[in-house]
Amino acid sequence: MAKEQPQNDKKDILYSAIILAVLVLVIILSTVEFRAMREVCTIVEGPGVTGRGRLAEYFKELEESPGDTDIYFMEGAEPGGTVLVMGGLHPNEPAGLLAAVVLIENAVVETGRMIVIPHANASGYTHTESMQASPPHFAIQTEWGERVFRYGSRLSSPLHQYPDPQAYTHPSGMLLSGPEVRNLNRVFPGRPDGLLTEKIAWGIMNLIWDEKVDLVIDIHEARPINPVVNCIMAHPRVIDVASIAIMDLGADWGVPIRLEPSPEGMRGITHREIGDHSDALAVILESPNPAMDALRGPTDAELVVYGKDDFFKRAGEAGLIRVPYIDCQGFPIDRRTGRHTTTVKVLIDTFTEFHFDKPVIVNGIPTKDEIIEKGLGHFFLKP
Ligand SMILES: [Zn+2]
């Protein structure tokens, strides 16, 4: 037995070396993956982009912070009104981001101005929600290959804003659960001396004030079992424009959509606070995203992109969800994104009909039918 000792030692050393090598490999791979999550997806400046800025230019406190984010300016040859379109206030609602990217890469403004913030909560794009098993990325097929986008979390990263209070008191006095202090769509109009998410909201408010924005369109997605889905939520001052847009969308553009007036007591949400604290008219758009609903089965990039899930199919057949689950089609992201781009186009056109002294004319916004016909990937430029 004593003779075998050196050989056993050699085996032990070999096993230890293999375990160490595997550990080092796992650490390297996870470090690369973890660092990659800090990068938001690449966006290509389309033919209509006339300038790019950063949110920190409107609120210095955001400089070098994880809340700073890119802003795209699209200016027409003729002066007119200013529209701000935001995606990514909730980074787990991907059709909002994709609609913003489609605008940046395809739209051309003829009159007035369009400003687009695609990753409104940049911090929320650096992580996924805990216990939700969300995929960190998803890809859209294009004619030249795959375009990859980040799938983030509803809330800002706890690495950037920690700890959460037991309860969050909105400046209006409304009390919310502690983690909601990291929900960008609950902290508007923000606080200049607040926590990071409140500072992002304050930066966006500064942009709206400084750039004299006339219309704000904030693009979201909602759980299909949520009653507030496939709708425009509108501040009272924009009910007229939203109502006419809804009739046009249903009659002429194949986008049946409902109107939801902004509840007065529900504070911190963009359309309510921007409408109350600025001259801008403000709406939120919602489409159904099964990947964020508790009813879902396995949560992967396929579910994000194709929106097919047996549980939703059965719930749809039983009449338990608020939006039709189209058999064999589910809630595909091209339809969800197309619904948003068409709604943005019709809202801008209707705004111009109501406010001819501040016209905004935008060409080249792909509609839902064009996106379904050519595929969403057709409208993404090659980085
Ligand atoms: Zn949302």
Residues whose N, C-alpha, C, O or C-beta is under 5 A from the ligand:
A	BS01	ZN	H90 E93 H220 E221
